[in-house]
Amino acid sequence: MEILQITWFVLWSLLWIMYFALDGFDLGCGIVMNFIARDENEKRSIINSIGPFWDGNEVWLITAGGATFAAFPAAYADMFSWLYVPLFLVLAGLIFRGVSFELRGKTENKRVWDIFIFAGSLAPAFLLGAVFGNLWASLPVGPAGYSGGLTGLLNVNGFLTALVFVSFFVMHGLIWIALKTEGEMDQRAYGYSVKSWHAAFFFFALFLLLLPFRQNPNFSPAGTAPALMAAFYALAAASFLLIRKKLKAGKLPAAFGSSLAFLIFFFAASFSGSYPNIIPSSLSPEFNVSVFNSSSGLYTLKIMTAVALLFVPLVIGYQVWVYRALNHKINPRKPETLHY
Amino acid sequence: MDVLFLSRLQFALTAAFHFLFVPMTLGVVVPVAVMQTFWYKTGDEKWLRLTRFFGRLFLINFAIGVVTGISLEFQFGMNWARYSRYVGDVFGVPLALEAAMAFFLESTFLGLWIFGWERISRKAHLAAIWLVALGSNLSALWILFANAFMQRPVGYQLANGRVELVDFPAFMANAYGWVKFFHTVFSAYVVGAFFVMGVSAYHILKKKDPEIFRKSFKLASYFGAASALLVFVFGDFHAKDISRFQPAKFAAMESVWETQKAAAYPLILVPDEKNETNKLEALKIPYLLSVLATYDPRGEIKGLKSFPAEDRPPVLLTFASFRTMVGLGFLFIGLTLLSVYLSYKDEVEKYPLFLKIMLCAVPLPYLAMQLGWIVAEVGRQPWAVYGLLRTGESFSKNLKLSQVMFSIAGYGIIYAALGVTGFYLIFKYARKGLEHY
């Protein structure tokens, strides 16, 4: 039983990691679009560059939600009801953004959609940062649960992690735009991506420096999880340096690959740092919501493991295939090639 | 107003709104895929133009369906935490399977379909739209099996203060789930068929590319007639399952108060919920109700009075929704069969009045599906999980009234704007016709 619960902590983390690493770049594109693009065709090119992929990326979030429900029902119930307002705002952002991508090209007034795309991309990135910043440290969970609401998440740690998310996704998105477009805008995006790397560096360094001071009563120097966390952070740091190296060398596919690897390692480190808890309590360990006290029964976990082992590789396989089938560059100077 | 009431209202509104777009996703993708297949096989450009035209309408609809679906999955945990905790071990499994098997397939290959027209081979591009169709139908399968567990729980045991899955094959063998799946999916096909017929009828009436829209009208009429008949067949199975497993719901659907054998079916009936009787029962068809419920003309039907008042669903709403839905179902069979006949004889254009009726009929299958869900979910009350967990024991205890008011106001504003924009765009592009395709 215990081994399956641990397996599901890994799989649960993996689903969130996949979500952040993939949706990260299209959230980043949504945040920077209005600032990078100088005209309608350039905006359209950015939207086209993520057009075929953003929805498939977002399904990783839905899958993470569904898997939390199935594998850790109590954690799902607690997390989603305690974080009611922040999660509603995440949903509102994702709704606005999603319809904007699809309907913007079919209406006259683009300005409103542009605002929705910006706000609808920034809000989920920022708020999920604030949520996970606190989950990776701890929340004041008492006998009646957590009742701090949205403002309770916006402490130093939550705020910093929110900025970490936003800066990482912005960098990730800029590299994507530089990689996937051509005709002047790619040069601009490239220039900004180097700058955004420095911003991301600042927040990443601050995040690591403050790590020992984060209120995490569960982080003990014993066991394998802290060692894993350190190893993943080291890999994240190495990938992060590699991004800059590849950017400087003008090797954009490698830079984007490094950025993907960086996000995967960063999130892997953060999730392993919170093991075995999904919602750690800062008040008392007895209120921790962990994989051991919130999971489904043995039978359900077995079925879910089979489902994950079968479908996660299959999905990654065909998603990779689709990314490759649509690996062309988009040129805002050739408006007749753009999709609306 | 309390948290329970507002949470119920919010779920009803968000689910009903989402389900304005789901049936068309399910029901239009199939004709679109068939049109593209005809183009692929024959090389006839007419089919390509129809594919692109109806494909665009499908995409506008799909965008709203997708974004309004996420909030439903999150809402179980947000507003119904005690429910989630109680059933997650079972209920979470089909939800996770839906995401893993269906949503990925649907979204990934739809992206490929939209952007892949000139990028991938025609064969691969055709496969993409069929995979989208497969994905959306699989999605319906899993979510309806999740719902079927709420209606008729199977494959579980009670342990640790919750339901735990012990037999997945039994869970999947839930007849309630299969019948509900086919009944719902074929109903969605009727929605799609009426949409395609209505839009085609409009253009035939306007004499804009009538020779092309005759093809889509014909295709949709066959699709619609077959689906409407299957809706009826599975609806009949469904009613029999309900009378077996949810007798109180069945009694409310037909407003039966007294337990009776060899029950007649009053074509006209007015329930009187307050006095636990019917004000009017007229034009009775002998034995029919017993046959509908049990196959047996002498079969017994339990009356509402045999259930304690706190175990009965609201009668009037359930009954009126059910009657109207059934009536509409027969209307759809009639209209689609007539469409098939006229299409077969190639005489559709000779009957402009009929085309106008088909245009005006587009909203009716939507209405029927909404009514069907009212029967299913209002009729399930007072239970969240039939016989096991009451709705009143399901909501999140920690929520403050202000939080739910905030979210319901937010959903209200967002969805109103989405609905107006979405339907405006569908109208706009539906009226434009084929000139840009």
Chai-1 contact restraints between the chains, C-beta under 6 A:
chainA,res_idxA,chainB,res_idxB,connection_type,confidence,min_distance_angstrom,max_distance_angstrom,comment,restraint_id
A,G51,B,F115,contact,1.0,0.0,6.0,A-B,restraint_1
A,P52,B,G111,contact,1.0,0.0,6.0,A-B,restraint_2
A,P52,B,F115,contact,1.0,0.0,6.0,A-B,restraint_3
A,F53,B,G111,contact,1.0,0.0,6.0,A-B,restraint_4
A,D55,B,S107,contact,1.0,0.0,6.0,A-B,restraint_5
A,G56,B,S107,contact,1.0,0.0,6.0,A-B,restraint_6
A,G56,B,T108,contact,1.0,0.0,6.0,A-B,restraint_7
A,G56,B,G111,contact,1.0,0.0,6.0,A-B,restraint_8
A,V59,B,F103,contact,1.0,0.0,6.0,A-B,restraint_9
A,V59,B,F104,contact,1.0,0.0,6.0,A-B,restraint_10
A,V59,B,S107,contact,1.0,0.0,6.0,A-B,restraint_11
A,I62,B,A99,contact,1.0,0.0,6.0,A-B,restraint_12
A,I62,B,F103,contact,1.0,0.0,6.0,A-B,restraint_13
A,T63,B,A99,contact,1.0,0.0,6.0,A-B,restraint_14
A,T63,B,A100,contact,1.0,0.0,6.0,A-B,restraint_15
A,G65,B,E73,contact,1.0,0.0,6.0,A-B,restraint_16
A,G66,B,L95,contact,1.0,0.0,6.0,A-B,restraint_17
A,G66,B,A96,contact,1.0,0.0,6.0,A-B,restraint_18
A,G66,B,A99,contact,1.0,0.0,6.0,A-B,restraint_19
A,A67,B,A96,contact,1.0,0.0,6.0,A-B,restraint_20
A,F69,B,G88,contact,1.0,0.0,6.0,A-B,restraint_21
A,F69,B,G92,contact,1.0,0.0,6.0,A-B,restraint_22
A,F69,B,L95,contact,1.0,0.0,6.0,A-B,restraint_23
A,A70,B,G92,contact,1.0,0.0,6.0,A-B,restraint_24
A,A70,B,V93,contact,1.0,0.0,6.0,A-B,restraint_25
A,A70,B,A96,contact,1.0,0.0,6.0,A-B,restraint_26
A,P73,B,S84,contact,1.0,0.0,6.0,A-B,restraint_27
A,P73,B,R85,contact,1.0,0.0,6.0,A-B,restraint_28
A,P73,B,G88,contact,1.0,0.0,6.0,A-B,restraint_29
A,P73,B,D89,contact,1.0,0.0,6.0,A-B,restraint_30
A,P73,B,G92,contact,1.0,0.0,6.0,A-B,restraint_31
A,A74,B,R85,contact,1.0,0.0,6.0,A-B,restraint_32
A,Y76,B,G77,contact,1.0,0.0,6.0,A-B,restraint_33
A,Y76,B,S84,contact,1.0,0.0,6.0,A-B,restraint_34
A,A77,B,G77,contact,1.0,0.0,6.0,A-B,restraint_35
A,A77,B,A81,contact,1.0,0.0,6.0,A-B,restraint_36
A,A77,B,S84,contact,1.0,0.0,6.0,A-B,restraint_37
A,A77,B,R85,contact,1.0,0.0,6.0,A-B,restraint_38
A,F80,B,G77,contact,1.0,0.0,6.0,A-B,restraint_39
A,F80,B,M78,contact,1.0,0.0,6.0,A-B,restraint_40
A,S81,B,M78,contact,1.0,0.0,6.0,A-B,restraint_41
A,S81,B,A81,contact,1.0,0.0,6.0,A-B,restraint_42
A,S81,B,S396,contact,1.0,0.0,6.0,A-B,restraint_43
A,S81,B,N398,contact,1.0,0.0,6.0,A-B,restraint_44
A,Y84,B,M78,contact,1.0,0.0,6.0,A-B,restraint_45
A,Y84,B,Q403,contact,1.0,0.0,6.0,A-B,restraint_46
A,V85,B,Q403,contact,1.0,0.0,6.0,A-B,restraint_47
A,F88,B,S407,contact,1.0,0.0,6.0,A-B,restraint_48
A,L91,B,S71,contact,1.0,0.0,6.0,A-B,restraint_49
A,A92,B,G410,contact,1.0,0.0,6.0,A-B,restraint_50
A,I95,B,V67,contact,1.0,0.0,6.0,A-B,restraint_51
A,G98,B,V67,contact,1.0,0.0,6.0,A-B,restraint_52
A,V99,B,A63,contact,1.0,0.0,6.0,A-B,restraint_53
A,V99,B,V67,contact,1.0,0.0,6.0,A-B,restraint_54
A,E102,B,A63,contact,1.0,0.0,6.0,A-B,restraint_55
A,K106,B,L425,contact,1.0,0.0,6.0,A-B,restraint_56
A,G145,B,N398,contact,1.0,0.0,6.0,A-B,restraint_57
A,S296,B,D89,contact,1.0,0.0,6.0,A-B,restraint_58
A,G297,B,D89,contact,1.0,0.0,6.0,A-B,restraint_59
A,G297,B,E164,contact,1.0,0.0,6.0,A-B,restraint_60
A,Y299,B,L165,contact,1.0,0.0,6.0,A-B,restraint_61
A,Y299,B,V166,contact,1.0,0.0,6.0,A-B,restraint_62
A,T300,B,D89,contact,1.0,0.0,6.0,A-B,restraint_63
A,T300,B,L165,contact,1.0,0.0,6.0,A-B,restraint_64
A,I303,B,F168,contact,1.0,0.0,6.0,A-B,restraint_65
A,V307,B,A100,contact,1.0,0.0,6.0,A-B,restraint_66
A,F311,B,A100,contact,1.0,0.0,6.0,A-B,restraint_67
A,V315,B,F104,contact,1.0,0.0,6.0,A-B,restraint_68
A,Q319,B,T108,contact,1.0,0.0,6.0,A-B,restraint_69
A,V322,B,T108,contact,1.0,0.0,6.0,A-B,restraint_70
A,V322,B,L112,contact,1.0,0.0,6.0,A-B,restraint_71
A,A325,B,I120,contact,1.0,0.0,6.0,A-B,restraint_72
A,L326,B,F115,contact,1.0,0.0,6.0,A-B,restraint_73
A,L326,B,R119,contact,1.0,0.0,6.0,A-B,restraint_74
